[in-house]
Amino acid sequence: MPNKQSKIEKLIAELCPNGVEFKELGELGDFYGGLTGKSKEDFSNGNAKFITYMNIFSNIAVDTDVNIFVKMEPKEKQNKIQYGDVLFTGSSETPNECGMSSVLTKKITESLYLNSFCFGFRFHNTNLLLPEFSKYLFRDEQMRKQIAKTASGVTRFNVSKKRFAKMTIPLPPLAIQEEIVKILNSFTELETELETELETELEARKKQYEYYRGKLLTFNEYDK
């Protein structure tokens, strides 16, 4: 039985019938680490924003509207996150949850740092992949399978950057990336709308159930 194509694979196949180039991640950029040398006290009275493990785990695009700070000295050398960087969680209790990604899709003016339990990837050519495309690509089903294979461990699993660098990614033309982003954005909006409608319907059914249950209890009281 042939492998089931993921959303991005299907879209690339439809929009690029002649195929696209694939490259190993390690050929396209460099990894960098999160905060180092910080104590517990540095996180209690901070002056610079940083991105947490859960921010990455929970969002395909980095949430920069945060109020979580770390203390930074004026000349301290720490890696700063830049527009287009792909951030990854470093470990988890299962291989399938390792290396969850989030992309900085907004251009920022303030310094933004990365949690020590995570790592980042920066493309040499920042025009190679659109950040909005990257956020979908690295959460794509087939990419997640590749990432899971980079993890090893027993009770807790850690990703190997050496294996990570060997992963291959597609490089569609920018115009195709833009089209894929439009399609996936519409799909995501539709999913959100359907979820909202479902929640509204469930809430209505719950109120209806409570109403009739109240009526039945009232009838029971009259029967006594």
C-alpha positions in Angstrom: 0.0 0.0 0.0 1.5 3.4 -1.0 2.3 5.9 1.7 -0.4 8.4 2.4 0.6 11.9 1.3 0.5 14.7 3.9 -1.2 18.0 3.1 2.0 19.8 2.0 3.1 16.8 -0.1 -0.3 16.8 -1.9 -0.1 20.5 -2.5 3.4 20.4 -3.8 2.6 17.5 -6.1 -0.4 19.4 -7.5 1.3 22.8 -7.9 4.7 21.5 -9.0 3.9 18.5 -11.3 7.6 18.4 -12.4 8.8 18.0 -8.9 10.9 20.2 -6.6 14.4 20.2 -5.2 15.1 18.6 -1.9 18.0 19.5 0.4 19.4 18.3 3.7 18.7 20.7 6.5 22.4 20.9 7.4 23.2 22.3 4.0 20.9 25.2 4.4 21.7 26.7 7.7 23.0 26.4 11.2 21.7 25.3 14.6 22.1 27.4 17.7 21.4 26.8 21.4 19.2 28.6 24.0 20.1 30.5 27.1 23.2 29.4 29.0 24.7 30.1 32.4 21.4 31.3 34.0 20.4 30.7 37.6 16.9 30.6 39.0 17.2 34.2 40.2 17.8 35.4 36.7 14.3 34.5 35.8 12.6 36.2 38.8 13.6 39.8 38.0 14.3 39.9 34.2 14.6 42.6 31.7 14.5 40.7 28.4 11.8 38.5 26.9 12.5 34.9 26.1 10.5 32.1 24.4 9.6 29.1 26.6 9.4 25.4 25.8 5.6 25.5 25.9 5.4 28.6 23.7 7.2 26.5 21.0 5.3 23.3 21.7 1.9 25.0 21.6 2.3 27.4 18.6 3.3 26.8 15.0 4.2 30.5 14.9 6.0 32.0 17.9 3.8 34.0 20.3 5.9 37.2 20.8 3.2 38.8 23.0 4.6 37.4 26.2 5.5 38.7 29.6 8.2 36.2 30.5 11.6 37.7 31.2 15.2 36.8 32.0 17.9 39.0 33.4 20.5 40.0 30.7 23.6 42.0 31.2 24.4 44.8 28.7 27.4 43.0 27.1 26.2 39.4 27.7 26.6 37.1 24.7 23.5 35.0 24.2 21.9 33.9 20.9 19.0 36.1 19.8 16.1 34.9 17.8 15.6 36.4 14.4 12.8 36.7 11.9 12.5 33.4 10.0 14.2 31.2 12.6 12.7 27.8 13.3 12.7 26.9 17.0 12.5 23.4 18.3 11.9 21.7 21.6 14.9 19.5 22.5 13.3 16.6 24.4 10.1 15.0 25.5 8.8 11.8 27.1 8.0 10.2 23.7 9.8 10.4 20.4 6.7 11.6 18.6 6.6 14.8 20.8 10.3 15.6 20.4 11.4 18.5 18.2 8.1 20.3 18.1 8.6 23.5 16.0 7.6 27.1 16.0 8.7 29.8 13.6 9.2 33.5 14.2 6.9 34.9 11.5 7.0 38.5 12.7 9.7 41.1 12.3 10.6 42.3 15.8 12.7 45.3 17.1 13.3 44.1 20.6 15.8 41.4 21.7 14.2 37.9 22.0 16.0 34.9 23.6 15.4 31.2 23.6 14.8 28.8 26.5 17.8 26.6 27.4 15.7 23.4 26.8 15.3 24.4 23.1 17.4 25.1 20.1 17.0 27.2 16.9 17.8 26.8 13.2 18.7 29.8 11.0 18.8 29.6 7.2 21.9 30.9 5.5 19.6 32.3 2.8 16.7 34.0 4.5 14.8 34.2 1.2 14.9 30.4 0.7 11.7 29.6 2.6 8.9 32.0 3.6 8.5 31.9 7.4 4.8 31.4 6.9 5.6 28.3 4.8 8.1 27.1 7.3 5.6 27.1 10.1 3.5 24.6 8.2 6.3 22.6 6.8 8.0 21.6 10.0 4.7 20.6 11.6 3.7 18.6 8.5 2.9 14.9 9.1 5.9 13.6 7.0 8.3 16.1 8.6 7.2 15.1 12.0 7.9 11.5 11.2 11.5 12.4 10.2 12.0 14.5 13.3 10.7 11.6 15.6 13.5 9.4 14.1 16.2 11.8 15.3 15.2 11.2 18.9 16.7 8.5 21.2 16.4 7.7 24.9 14.8 5.4 27.5 12.6 7.3 29.9 13.1 10.7 28.2 14.0 11.2 24.6 16.4 13.8 23.2 16.8 14.8 19.5 20.2 14.5 17.9 21.2 17.6 15.9 23.5 15.5 13.9 20.5 13.4 12.7 18.4 16.6 12.4 20.9 18.0 9.9 20.4 14.9 7.7 16.7 15.5 7.3 15.6 16.5 3.8 13.1 19.3 3.1 11.4 20.4 -0.1 12.3 23.8 -1.6 9.3 24.9 -3.8 9.6 28.3 -5.6 8.5 31.2 -3.5 5.3 31.7 -5.6 4.3 28.1 -4.9 5.1 28.6 -1.2 2.8 31.6 -1.1 0.0 29.7 -2.7 0.4 26.8 -0.3 0.3 29.2 2.6 -3.0 30.8 1.3 -4.6 27.3 1.0 -3.4 26.1 4.5 -4.4 29.4 6.1 -7.9 29.0 4.7 -8.0 25.4 5.8 -6.9 26.4 9.3 -9.6 29.2 9.5 -12.2 26.7 8.4 -11.1 24.2 11.0 -11.3 26.9 13.7 -14.8 28.0 12.5 -16.0 24.4 12.5 -14.6 23.8 16.0 -16.4 27.0 17.2 -19.7 25.9 15.7 -19.3 22.5 17.3 -18.6 24.0 20.7 -21.6 26.4 20.3 -23.9 23.4 19.3 -22.7 21.3 22.3 -23.3 24.2 24.6 -26.8 24.6 23.2 -27.5 20.9 23.6 -26.2 21.0 27.2 -28.6 23.9 28.0 -31.5 22.1 26.3 -30.7 18.9 28.3 -30.5 20.9 31.6 -33.9 22.6 30.7 -35.7 19.3 30.2 -34.0 17.7 33.2 -35.4 20.6 35.3 -38.8 20.1 33.8 -38.8 16.4 34.7 -37.6 17.1 38.2 -40.5 19.7 38.6 -43.0 17.1 37.3 -41.7 14.6 39.8 -42.3 17.1 42.7 -45.9 17.5 41.6 -46.4 13.8 41.6 -45.5 13.4 45.2 
